[in-house]
């Protein structure tokens, strides 16, 4: 399942964000690019049945004004009815596409709903968004709750590092005993990454970010990156940050919005760095796979494609 890691703890960066998108490899998507009149930088989904390359929402991106957003869908094993009419990808797309948005008008669930009336008809989600210029970040969820996250005014170290997945609703800056193992590993790994790279150059930090995003606890995938396995135990994706291509069991959609193809796993990784003065943005997407056939040709160590962008705010 998808995972998001974010921190403001590094002295040289306003924000470091790492995101894995776990999806069916055959899901129709477009790699990261500038779109919406060169205003939004993000990858995006394409409508499955459309003949045109129309945008069908995004999962992670940033715009020219320093607004950023990442959405994680939730699979809650029958706790709630997640079959609803609105695509989750429309939440970040709506927020990012609004020009000259005052973040104060979006900074909690109720305000967001005033700007986008589809919140209560959207499937279960955790949604992280913020403004790197105003240095404010929020997380809202489909229970209607709002959390202040990455609050630099709080002295607690727990607020400096955030890790959230899509297997449970966000509860607090602390990692509960019920949290998925991958969330605990990610949060601890992010703190080690920052503390171990205080004096490192940007390329080293980027490399270490992707290394953390590629950490796998699935047996055999470290020595055999292209090892293909059946997802016999659904709990395996609760424990590993990087999910290698796994053949899904019959009739299991794995919580995906649009099941497509045979293989499921981490198909895309994003690293986003924003300089301390919030003037420079570095956005990198690694596309590991974009079809079932790709599992025979690429791996997390040899991704299919990399898109890199740098721009000034």
C-alpha positions as CSV (number, residue, x, y, z in Angstrom):
1,X,0.0,0.0,0.0
2,X,1.1,3.6,-0.6
3,X,3.2,5.4,1.9
4,X,4.2,9.0,2.5
5,X,7.1,10.3,4.5
6,X,7.7,14.0,5.2
7,X,10.0,16.1,7.4
8,X,11.1,19.7,8.1
9,X,13.9,18.6,10.4
10,X,16.9,19.0,8.0
11,X,18.6,22.4,8.4
12,X,18.9,23.0,4.7
13,X,15.4,22.2,3.6
14,X,11.9,23.5,4.4
15,X,10.5,20.1,3.4
16,X,11.7,16.7,2.4
17,X,8.9,14.5,1.0
18,X,9.1,10.9,-0.1
19,X,6.2,9.1,-1.6
20,X,5.6,5.6,-3.0
21,X,2.6,4.9,-5.1
22,X,1.4,1.3,-4.9
23,X,-1.0,0.4,-7.6
24,X,-1.8,-2.0,-10.4
25,X,1.1,-1.7,-12.8
26,X,-1.3,-1.5,-15.8
27,X,-3.2,1.5,-14.4
28,X,-3.2,4.2,-17.1
29,X,-1.1,7.1,-16.0
30,X,1.0,10.0,-17.3
31,X,4.5,10.6,-16.0
32,X,5.3,13.9,-14.1
33,X,5.1,16.9,-16.3
34,X,4.0,20.6,-16.2
35,X,0.3,20.9,-17.1
36,X,-2.8,23.1,-16.5
37,X,-1.1,25.9,-18.4
38,X,2.3,25.1,-16.9
39,X,0.9,25.7,-13.4
40,X,0.9,22.2,-11.8
41,X,3.8,19.8,-11.7
42,X,2.7,16.2,-11.1
43,X,2.0,12.8,-12.6
44,X,-1.6,12.1,-13.2
45,X,-4.1,9.3,-13.9
46,X,-5.8,8.9,-17.2
47,X,-9.4,7.8,-17.6
48,X,-9.4,4.1,-18.3
49,X,-12.0,4.1,-21.0
50,X,-11.2,7.5,-22.6
51,X,-9.6,7.7,-26.0
52,X,-8.2,11.1,-25.1
53,X,-5.4,11.9,-22.8
54,X,-7.6,13.6,-20.3
55,X,-6.5,14.2,-16.7
56,X,-8.3,12.0,-14.2
57,X,-6.7,13.3,-11.0
58,X,-3.3,13.1,-9.4
59,X,-1.8,11.5,-6.3
60,X,1.1,13.9,-5.6
61,X,2.2,17.2,-6.9
62,X,3.1,20.9,-6.4
63,X,2.2,24.1,-8.2
64,X,3.9,27.3,-9.1
65,X,2.7,29.0,-6.0
66,X,4.2,26.5,-3.6
67,X,1.1,24.6,-2.8
68,X,1.6,20.8,-2.5
69,X,-0.6,17.8,-2.0
70,X,-0.4,14.0,-1.7
71,X,-3.4,11.7,-1.3
72,X,-3.5,8.1,0.1
73,X,-6.6,6.0,-0.4
74,X,-7.6,3.7,2.5
75,X,-8.5,0.0,2.6
76,X,-10.2,-0.6,5.9
77,X,-11.3,-4.2,5.7
78,X,-15.0,-3.6,5.9
79,X,-14.9,-0.9,8.7
80,X,-16.5,1.6,6.3
81,X,-18.2,1.7,2.9
82,X,-15.4,3.0,0.6
83,X,-17.4,2.7,-2.6
84,X,-18.3,6.4,-3.4
85,X,-18.7,8.4,-6.5
86,X,-15.8,10.9,-6.4
87,X,-12.2,10.0,-7.4
88,X,-9.7,10.6,-4.6
89,X,-7.3,12.1,-7.2
90,X,-9.6,15.1,-7.6
91,X,-8.7,16.3,-4.1
92,X,-5.1,17.2,-4.8
93,X,-6.0,18.2,-8.3
94,X,-8.6,20.7,-7.1
95,X,-6.3,22.2,-4.5
96,X,-3.3,22.5,-6.8
97,X,-5.3,24.0,-9.7
98,X,-6.6,26.9,-7.7
99,X,-4.6,30.1,-8.6
100,X,-3.7,32.6,-5.8
101,X,-5.3,30.4,-3.2
102,X,-5.1,31.7,0.4
103,X,-4.1,28.7,2.4
104,X,-6.1,30.0,5.3
105,X,-9.2,29.3,3.3
106,X,-8.3,25.7,2.9
107,X,-6.6,24.8,6.2
108,X,-9.2,22.4,7.7
109,X,-11.7,19.9,6.5
110,X,-14.7,22.2,6.7
111,X,-13.0,25.0,4.7
112,X,-11.7,22.5,2.1
113,X,-15.3,21.2,1.7
114,X,-16.5,24.8,1.1
115,X,-14.1,24.9,-1.9
116,X,-14.7,21.4,-3.0
117,X,-18.1,19.9,-2.3
118,X,-17.1,16.4,-3.2
119,X,-15.3,15.6,0.1
120,X,-18.2,13.6,1.6
121,X,-18.7,11.6,-1.6
122,X,-15.0,10.6,-1.9
123,X,-13.8,7.2,-0.9
124,X,-11.8,6.9,2.4
125,X,-8.6,8.9,2.4
126,X,-5.7,10.5,4.2
127,X,-4.8,13.7,2.5
128,X,-1.6,15.7,3.2
129,X,-1.4,19.2,1.8
130,X,0.3,22.5,2.5
131,X,2.0,25.7,1.5
132,X,5.8,25.7,1.5
133,X,5.9,29.5,1.4
134,X,3.6,30.0,4.3
135,X,5.2,26.9,6.0
136,X,1.9,25.4,7.0
137,X,0.9,21.8,6.5
138,X,-2.3,19.9,7.3
139,X,-3.7,16.4,7.1
140,X,-7.4,15.8,6.7
141,X,-9.2,12.5,6.4
142,X,-12.6,11.1,5.3
143,X,-13.8,11.1,8.9
144,X,-13.8,14.9,8.6
145,X,-10.9,15.4,10.9
146,X,-8.0,17.9,10.6
147,X,-4.5,17.5,12.0
148,X,-1.7,20.1,12.2
149,X,1.4,18.2,11.0
150,X,5.1,19.0,10.8
151,X,4.6,21.9,13.2
152,X,8.0,23.5,13.8
153,X,6.7,25.5,16.8
154,X,6.3,22.3,18.8
155,X,9.4,21.1,20.6
156,X,8.4,17.4,20.5
157,X,10.6,15.4,18.1
158,X,7.5,13.4,17.1
159,X,6.2,16.4,15.2
160,X,9.4,16.6,13.1
161,X,8.8,13.4,11.2
162,X,5.6,12.1,9.6
163,X,4.9,8.7,8.1
164,X,1.5,7.7,7.0
165,X,0.1,4.9,4.9
166,X,-3.3,3.9,3.6
167,X,-4.1,1.1,6.0
168,X,-5.5,3.2,8.8
169,X,-6.7,6.7,9.6
170,X,-4.0,9.1,10.9
171,X,-4.2,9.4,14.7
172,X,-1.5,11.6,16.0
173,X,2.2,12.4,15.5
174,X,3.1,9.3,17.6
175,X,3.1,5.9,16.0
176,X,0.7,3.6,17.7
177,X,1.2,-0.1,18.5
178,X,-1.5,-0.8,16.0
179,X,0.3,1.0,13.1
180,X,1.5,-1.0,10.2
181,X,5.1,-2.1,10.5
182,X,6.0,-0.2,7.4
183,X,4.9,3.1,9.0
184,X,7.2,2.5,12.0
185,X,10.1,1.5,9.8
186,X,9.5,4.6,7.5
187,X,9.3,7.0,10.4
188,X,12.5,5.7,12.0
189,X,14.2,5.5,8.7
190,X,13.4,9.1,7.9
191,X,14.8,10.4,11.1
192,X,18.0,8.4,10.6
193,X,18.2,9.8,7.0
194,X,18.1,13.3,8.2
195,X,20.5,12.9,11.2
196,X,22.9,11.0,9.0
197,X,22.9,13.6,6.2
198,X,23.1,17.0,8.0
199,X,26.2,17.9,5.9
200,X,25.5,15.9,2.8
201,X,25.0,17.5,-0.6
202,X,21.7,17.4,-2.3
203,X,22.5,14.5,-4.7
204,X,23.5,12.3,-1.7
205,X,20.3,13.2,0.1
206,X,18.2,12.4,-3.0
207,X,19.9,9.1,-3.4
208,X,19.3,8.2,0.3
209,X,15.6,9.2,0.0
210,X,15.1,6.8,-2.9
211,X,17.0,4.2,-1.0
212,X,14.6,4.5,1.9
213,X,11.7,4.4,-0.5
214,X,13.1,1.2,-1.9
215,X,13.5,-0.6,1.4
216,X,11.8,-4.0,1.1
217,X,11.0,-6.7,3.7
218,X,9.6,-9.1,1.2
219,X,11.9,-12.2,1.2
220,X,14.0,-12.7,-1.9
221,X,13.5,-9.3,-3.5
222,X,16.8,-7.9,-2.3
223,X,18.8,-10.6,-4.0
224,X,16.4,-11.0,-6.9
225,X,14.9,-7.6,-7.7
226,X,12.7,-9.0,-10.4
227,X,11.4,-11.9,-8.3
228,X,7.7,-12.3,-9.0
229,X,5.5,-13.7,-6.3
230,X,1.9,-14.3,-5.7
231,X,0.4,-12.2,-3.0
232,X,-0.5,-15.2,-0.9
233,X,-0.4,-13.3,2.4
234,X,-2.2,-9.9,2.1
235,X,-0.4,-8.8,5.3
236,X,2.9,-8.6,3.4
237,X,2.1,-5.2,2.0
238,X,1.5,-3.9,5.5
239,X,5.2,-4.5,6.4
240,X,7.3,-3.4,3.5
241,X,7.9,0.2,2.3
242,X,8.7,-0.9,-1.3
243,X,6.2,-3.5,-2.6
244,X,7.7,-5.6,-5.4
245,X,5.5,-6.7,-8.3
246,X,3.1,-9.2,-6.8
247,X,0.5,-11.2,-8.7
248,X,-2.8,-10.5,-7.0
249,X,-5.1,-13.3,-5.8
250,X,-8.2,-13.8,-8.0
251,X,-11.0,-11.4,-7.2
252,X,-9.0,-9.3,-4.8
253,X,-8.8,-5.6,-5.8
254,X,-6.4,-4.9,-3.0
255,X,-8.2,-1.7,-2.2
256,X,-7.4,-0.1,-5.5
257,X,-9.9,2.3,-7.1
258,X,-9.6,0.8,-10.6
259,X,-8.2,-2.8,-10.6
260,X,-6.3,-3.2,-13.9
261,X,-4.0,-6.1,-14.9
262,X,-2.4,-8.9,-12.9
263,X,0.5,-7.3,-11.0
264,X,0.3,-4.9,-8.1
265,X,3.2,-3.1,-6.4
266,X,5.2,0.1,-6.1
267,X,5.1,1.5,-9.6
268,X,6.2,5.0,-8.9
269,X,8.4,6.9,-6.3
270,X,8.6,10.6,-5.8
271,X,11.1,12.7,-3.9
272,X,10.4,16.4,-3.3
273,X,12.9,18.8,-1.8
274,X,12.2,22.4,-1.0
275,X,15.1,24.7,0.0
276,X,15.1,26.3,3.5
277,X,14.1,29.7,2.1
278,X,11.3,28.0,0.0
279,X,12.8,29.4,-3.2
280,X,14.0,26.3,-5.0
281,X,12.0,23.1,-5.6
282,X,13.5,19.8,-6.8
283,X,10.9,17.2,-7.9
284,X,11.9,13.7,-9.1
285,X,9.6,10.9,-10.1
286,X,11.0,7.4,-10.7
287,X,8.7,5.3,-12.8
288,X,9.5,1.7,-11.9
289,X,6.8,0.0,-14.0
290,X,3.9,1.1,-16.2
291,X,2.6,-2.2,-17.4
292,X,2.5,-5.9,-16.4
293,X,5.1,-6.6,-19.1
294,X,7.6,-4.2,-17.4
295,X,8.2,-6.7,-14.6
296,X,10.4,-8.7,-16.9
297,X,12.6,-5.7,-17.9
298,X,12.8,-3.3,-14.9
299,X,13.2,-3.3,-11.1
300,X,13.5,-0.9,-8.3
301,X,17.3,-0.9,-8.9
302,X,16.8,-0.3,-12.6
303,X,13.7,1.8,-13.0
304,X,12.0,2.3,-16.3
305,X,12.2,6.1,-16.4
306,X,13.1,9.1,-14.3
307,X,11.6,12.6,-14.5
308,X,13.5,15.4,-12.8
309,X,12.4,19.1,-12.5
310,X,13.9,22.0,-10.7
311,X,12.2,25.4,-10.5
312,X,12.1,28.6,-8.5
313,X,9.1,29.8,-6.5
